[in-house]
Amino acid sequence: MSLSLNLSPVVAGITWRLYPIEFNTVDGKFSAYFYAVSDEHAQALLDDLKGNAVVGSPIEGVVQ
């Protein structure tokens, strides 16, 4: 199964851009993506993620 991500969705008139993040662990190199409205916003979100992220339940499917 593949998951398509919109590169620049517009929500309430604001364009959100897709940003990749990469990180290394003892298990290897991993990546993830999140949306932000600017480079500064992306960095602030990453800082928040580092400080208080938690793992949720596995994704079972995609709602379209």
Buried (B, 14 or more C-beta within 10 A) or exposed (E): EEEEEEEEEEEEEEEBBBBEBEEEEEEEEEEEEBBBEEEEBBEEBBEEEEEEEEEEEEEEEEEE
